[in-house]
Amino acid sequence: MSAPGVSNLRQRVKQITNLIIGDAAHFTLENRIFNAICVIALVIIAFNVPYNYITGLTVTSLLFGVLVIIFSGIYYLSRYRRQMAISIAVSVVTINVIFAINYFYAGGIQGASLLSFTLAFFLTMLISPRQQYIWWLALNLITVLGLIWWEYYHPVEAVYQTRGDIFADMTPTYIINSMVIFAGTVYLKNAYAKEKKRNEEKARSLEIMNAEKSKLFSLISHDLRNPLASIQSYLELMREIELGPDDKKQMETELLYVVNSTQEMLYNMLIWSRTQLDGQHVNLAPVDVAAAIHPILKINKMAVTKKKISLDTSIDASIRVMADINMLQLIVRNLLGNAAKFTPAGGAIFISTSKTGNKCLISVKDSGAGIDKNRQHDIFSLKVRSTFGTNNEKGVGLGLYLCKEYTIAQHGRLWFENNPEGGSTFYLELPLAK
């Protein structure tokens, strides 16, 4: 069978299974196990109705017929009315009562009744809440031991006409019990493994969230405090000292630069925090790359001018990509900001766009010191520590992490290379819009 055929078959089986025992979205694991056991029990009991009649156990056949009706009602009560607690109590009591009556009509201790009690107790332990275990154990022991005690003083009349009748009753009963115990054990182990895996994934997610939360608090308490202190110092200096026009203009320029840098830092932190709380929301649409990049170049012009860095571009105005414009601008803004941060005065930054097949390649090249080998492996993760730029500009280590996350969300690729002549180049690849 082909792979699509197998996939369709599995999907169909899953739909039928959900229809019979209930889907995981609306039924608890215990409820689904009980529903499955009800269906299995109905099949076994229904099989025993004609089989016991054929082997001469007429009363037993009649009792199993009654059980079919009762268990049909129990299944309906649990599957469609979702009254599992009542269903469990009714089913356990009913089985013990019916099996106790059948004990006297199926050969007593010589018959298959004790095997049936064993299976019934196994299924009871599968479906019962933990706090009821001791009560069902007591009921089972009292019922079975009471029957054995009674038969010891009041022997039950043998119902088997021949030795072959005993084998005909005991053999299929043992086979059915073994198969049910096997299926129940496998189902329980699989359910346990899935639940364990789900809990481990939740634990890992909580660990990651806790680590990220700790990092966020660290960033807020330490990294954001420094630029705010600088702004405060500038403002106090301007208030206490009478500055000349040139000094005042330079001070205002410095203050505006620090404010812009702090705003960029805070913006990244807020975006990251929102992503952690609400998840990513990506709105992919055709985006004019040149139109998206132009405002970013304009915003960062002050940073590169202040450091006397030349900013050259080669932007293809015809390129359109499938992207979320806000995400695209955040990526380019961070890449350009990093280039300006680590490029020394008198250096150069070059931004270009080009088409490569059905992709658009955006590159941001700088003439800085490049990326240290010890930092390259974690450059796009939260493990990387924030560093100072060539003019002691402070970052929070979030920018490239956000760039990577947003690139993946847009079905793109982001990587970097150290340039042979010095500095580094970051490459952003996104699919072209059709």
C-alpha positions in Angstrom: 0.0 0.0 0.0 1.3 3.5 -0.9 2.2 6.0 1.8 -0.9 8.2 1.1 -3.1 5.1 1.3 -1.5 4.1 4.7 -2.0 7.6 5.9 -5.6 7.7 4.9 -6.2 4.3 6.5 -4.7 5.5 9.8 -6.8 8.6 9.7 -9.9 6.5 9.1 -9.0 4.1 11.9 -8.4 7.1 14.2 -11.8 8.6 13.3 -13.6 5.3 14.0 -11.7 4.9 17.3 -12.7 8.5 18.4 -16.3 7.8 17.4 -16.4 4.6 19.6 -14.4 5.7 22.7 -14.4 9.5 22.4 -11.7 12.0 21.3 -9.0 13.2 23.5 -10.2 16.8 23.2 -13.5 16.1 25.0 -12.9 12.9 27.0 -10.4 12.3 29.7 -7.9 9.4 29.4 -9.7 7.4 32.1 -13.1 8.0 30.3 -11.7 6.7 27.0 -10.2 3.7 28.6 -13.5 2.8 30.3 -15.4 3.3 27.0 -12.8 1.0 25.3 -13.2 -1.6 28.0 -17.0 -1.4 27.7 -16.8 -2.1 24.0 -14.3 -5.0 24.5 -16.5 -6.4 27.3 -19.6 -6.3 25.0 -17.7 -8.2 22.3 -16.6 -10.9 24.8 -20.0 -11.2 26.5 -21.8 -11.3 23.2 -19.5 -14.1 22.0 -20.2 -16.1 25.1 -24.0 -16.0 24.6 -24.1 -18.4 21.7 -20.9 -20.2 22.8 -22.2 -21.2 26.2 -25.5 -22.2 24.8 -23.8 -24.5 22.3 -21.6 -26.1 25.0 -24.7 -26.8 27.1 -24.4 -23.9 29.7 -27.9 -22.6 29.1 -28.2 -20.5 32.3 -24.8 -19.0 31.7 -25.8 -18.1 28.2 -28.9 -16.4 29.5 -26.9 -14.5 32.1 -24.5 -13.3 29.5 -27.4 -12.2 27.4 -28.6 -10.0 30.3 -25.0 -8.7 30.7 -25.1 -7.6 27.0 -28.2 -5.5 27.7 -26.8 -4.0 30.9 -23.4 -3.2 29.4 -25.0 -1.6 26.4 -26.7 0.8 28.8 -23.5 1.4 30.8 -21.6 2.2 27.6 -24.3 4.7 26.5 -24.2 6.2 30.0 -20.5 6.7 29.9 -19.9 7.5 26.2 -22.9 9.8 25.5 -24.1 11.0 28.9 -20.5 11.2 30.3 -21.6 9.7 33.7 -18.4 7.7 34.2 -18.4 7.4 38.0 -21.9 5.9 38.0 -21.1 3.7 35.0 -18.1 2.2 36.8 -20.0 1.5 40.0 -22.9 -0.1 38.1 -20.6 -2.2 35.9 -18.4 -3.5 38.8 -21.4 -4.4 41.0 -23.3 -6.0 38.1 -20.4 -8.1 37.0 -19.7 -9.5 40.5 -23.4 -10.2 41.0 -23.9 -11.9 37.6 -20.6 -13.9 37.9 -21.6 -15.0 41.4 -24.9 -16.3 40.2 -23.2 -17.9 37.2 -20.7 -19.6 39.5 -23.4 -22.1 40.6 -24.5 -22.9 37.1 -21.0 -23.2 35.5 -19.5 -26.0 37.5 -18.4 -23.9 40.5 -14.7 -24.1 41.3 -14.3 -26.7 38.5 -15.6 -24.3 35.9 -14.2 -21.2 34.3 -15.9 -18.8 36.7 -12.7 -18.0 38.7 -10.9 -17.1 35.5 -13.8 -14.7 34.7 -13.6 -13.2 38.2 -9.8 -12.6 37.7 -10.4 -10.9 34.4 -13.2 -8.8 35.8 -11.0 -7.7 38.7 -8.2 -6.7 36.2 -10.6 -4.6 34.2 -12.0 -3.1 37.4 -8.5 -1.9 38.4 -7.9 -0.4 35.0 -11.0 1.8 35.0 -11.4 2.7 38.7 -10.2 5.8 40.4 -7.3 5.2 42.7 -9.3 6.0 45.8 -11.7 3.2 45.0 -9.1 0.4 44.6 -9.4 -0.9 48.2 -13.2 -1.1 48.0 -13.2 -3.1 44.7 -10.5 -5.4 46.0 -12.5 -6.1 49.1 -15.7 -6.7 47.0 -13.8 -9.1 44.7 -12.2 -11.1 47.5 -15.3 -11.3 49.7 -17.4 -12.5 46.7 -14.9 -15.1 45.4 -13.8 -16.4 48.8 -17.4 -16.4 49.9 -18.4 -18.6 46.9 -15.5 -20.9 47.5 -16.4 -21.3 51.2 -20.0 -21.9 50.4 -19.2 -24.5 47.8 -16.8 -26.2 50.2 -19.7 -27.0 52.5 -22.4 -27.2 49.8 -20.9 -28.8 46.7 -22.1 -27.4 43.3 -23.6 -29.9 40.9 -21.3 -30.7 38.0 -22.6 -29.3 34.7 -20.0 -30.8 32.3 -21.2 -34.1 30.7 -17.8 -35.1 29.4 -14.1 -34.3 29.9 -14.2 -32.6 26.5 -16.8 -30.1 27.7 -14.4 -28.9 30.5 -11.7 -28.2 27.9 -14.2 -26.6 25.6 -15.1 -24.1 28.3 -11.7 -23.5 30.0 -9.5 -23.2 26.9 -11.3 -20.3 25.2 -11.9 -18.6 28.5 -8.2 -18.6 29.3 -7.3 -17.4 25.7 -9.8 -14.5 25.9 -8.6 -13.5 29.4 -4.9 -13.6 28.3 -5.7 -11.5 25.2 -7.7 -9.0 27.1 -5.0 -8.7 29.8 -2.3 -8.3 27.1 -4.3 -5.6 25.2 -5.1 -3.8 28.4 -1.5 -3.8 29.5 -0.2 -2.6 26.1 -2.9 0.1 26.1 -2.0 1.3 29.6 1.8 1.3 28.8 1.2 3.3 25.6 -1.0 5.7 27.5 1.6 6.0 30.2 4.4 6.6 27.7 2.4 9.3 25.9 1.4 11.0 29.2 5.0 10.8 30.3 6.2 12.4 27.1 3.6 15.1 27.3 4.6 15.9 30.9 8.3 16.0 29.9 7.6 18.4 27.0 5.6 20.6 29.4 8.5 20.5 31.9 10.9 21.5 29.2 8.7 24.3 28.1 8.3 25.5 31.6 12.1 25.4 32.1 12.6 27.4 28.8 10.0 29.9 29.8 11.5 30.3 33.3 15.0 30.8 31.8 13.7 33.3 29.4 11.8 35.1 32.1 14.9 35.2 34.3 16.9 36.6 31.4 14.2 39.3 30.7 14.3 40.4 34.4 18.1 40.5 34.2 18.0 42.6 31.0 15.5 45.0 32.6 17.4 45.4 35.9 20.9 45.7 34.4 21.1 46.4 30.7 18.3 48.9 30.5 19.5 50.8 33.6 22.7 51.9 32.0 21.3 53.9 29.1 18.6 55.4 31.4 21.4 56.5 33.7 23.2 58.1 30.7 20.0 60.0 29.8 19.7 61.2 33.4 23.3 62.4 33.4 22.8 64.4 30.2 19.7 66.1 31.5 21.3 67.0 34.8 24.4 68.4 33.0 22.2 70.5 30.7 20.3 71.9 33.7 23.3 72.7 35.9 25.7 74.1 33.3 25.1 76.9 30.9 26.1 75.5 27.5 27.1 77.4 24.4 25.1 76.9 21.2 27.6 74.4 19.7 28.0 72.4 23.0 24.2 72.4 23.4 23.7 71.2 19.9 26.2 68.4 20.4 24.6 67.5 23.7 21.2 67.3 22.2 22.6 65.1 19.4 24.2 62.8 22.0 21.0 62.7 24.0 18.8 61.9 21.0 21.2 59.1 20.0 21.0 57.5 23.5 17.2 57.9 23.5 17.0 56.2 20.0 19.3 53.4 21.1 17.3 52.9 24.3 14.0 52.9 22.4 15.4 50.3 20.0 16.5 48.1 23.0 13.1 48.5 24.7 11.2 47.8 21.5 13.1 44.5 21.1 12.3 43.5 24.7 8.6 44.3 24.3 8.3 42.4 21.1 10.1 39.4 22.6 7.8 39.6 25.7 4.7 39.8 23.6 5.8 36.8 21.6 6.4 34.8 24.8 2.9 35.7 26.1 0.8 35.6 22.9 2.8 33.5 20.5 3.8 34.6 17.0 1.3 36.0 14.7 2.6 36.0 11.1 0.8 37.9 8.3 2.5 36.9 5.1 1.8 39.1 2.1 3.7 40.5 -0.9 6.1 43.1 0.4 8.1 45.7 -1.6 11.6 45.2 -0.2 12.9 48.6 -1.2 9.9 50.4 0.3 10.2 48.3 3.5 14.0 49.0 3.9 14.0 52.7 3.1 12.4 53.9 6.4 15.0 51.7 8.3 17.9 53.4 6.5 16.4 56.8 7.3 16.1 55.9 11.0 19.6 54.6 11.3 21.2 57.4 9.4 21.9 59.3 12.6 23.8 56.4 14.2 26.1 55.9 11.2 26.6 59.7 10.7 27.6 60.1 14.3 30.3 57.5 14.0 31.4 58.8 10.6 30.5 55.5 9.0 29.7 55.4 5.3 26.4 53.7 4.4 26.1 52.4 0.8 23.2 50.5 -0.7 22.4 48.5 -3.8 18.6 48.0 -3.6 16.7 46.3 -6.4 13.4 48.3 -6.5 11.6 45.5 -8.4 11.9 42.8 -5.8 8.8 41.7 -3.8 8.9 39.0 -1.2 6.3 37.0 0.7 6.9 38.3 4.2 5.4 40.0 7.3 6.4 43.6 6.8 6.7 44.3 10.5 8.9 41.3 11.0 11.0 42.1 7.9 11.6 45.6 9.1 12.6 44.4 12.6 15.1 42.0 11.2 16.7 44.6 8.9 16.7 47.2 11.7 18.5 44.9 14.0 21.0 43.8 11.4 21.8 47.4 10.4 21.9 48.5 14.1 24.4 45.7 14.9 26.5 46.6 11.9 26.6 50.3 13.1 27.3 49.2 16.6 30.4 47.1 15.8 31.8 49.1 13.0 34.5 51.6 14.1 34.6 55.3 13.1 35.5 55.7 9.5 34.3 52.3 8.6 31.7 51.3 6.0 28.3 49.4 5.8 26.9 48.0 2.6 23.4 46.8 2.2 22.3 45.0 -1.0 19.4 43.0 -2.3 19.4 40.5 -5.2 17.4 37.6 -6.7 18.7 34.0 -6.4 16.3 31.7 -8.2 12.9 32.0 -6.4 14.5 33.7 -3.4 15.5 37.2 -2.4 18.8 37.7 -0.7 19.3 40.7 1.6 22.9 41.2 2.8 24.2 43.6 5.4 28.0 43.9 5.3 30.2 45.8 7.7 33.9 46.5 8.1 34.0 45.9 11.8 36.0 43.3 13.8 33.9 40.3 12.8 32.3 37.8 15.2 34.5 36.0 17.6 34.7 32.2 17.1 33.6 31.6 20.7 30.4 33.5 20.2 29.5 32.2 16.7 27.7 29.1 17.8 25.2 30.9 20.1 25.0 34.1 18.1 21.3 33.6 17.3 20.2 32.3 20.8 19.4 33.7 24.2 22.6 32.2 25.5 24.7 34.9 23.9 25.7 37.7 26.3 25.2 41.3 25.4 28.4 43.1 24.3 29.6 46.7 23.9 30.0 48.3 20.5 33.0 50.3 19.4 31.6 53.4 21.1 30.4 51.5 24.2 26.9 51.1 22.8 25.1 48.5 24.9 22.7 45.9 23.6 20.6 43.2 25.3 21.4 40.2 23.2 17.9 39.9 22.0 18.2 41.4 18.5 19.7 38.5 16.6 17.5 36.0 18.5 14.4 37.8 17.3 15.9 38.0 13.8 16.3 34.2 13.7 12.8 33.5 15.1 11.1 35.9 12.7 13.1 34.6 9.8 12.0 31.1 10.5 8.4 32.3 10.9 8.5 33.7 7.4 9.9 30.5 5.9 13.3 32.2 5.3 16.9 31.6 6.3 19.4 33.7 8.2 23.1 33.2 8.5 26.4 35.1 8.7 30.0 35.0 7.5 33.2 36.7 8.6 34.7 38.7 5.7 38.3 37.9 4.7 39.1 41.6 4.7 37.5 42.1 8.1 34.0 42.6 9.5 31.1 40.3 8.9 28.1 39.9 6.5 24.7 38.8 7.5 22.4 37.2 4.9 18.6 37.1 5.0 16.9 34.9 2.4 13.2 35.1 1.9 10.9 33.6 -0.8 9.9 35.9 -3.7 6.3 36.8 -4.1 4.6 35.2 -7.0 
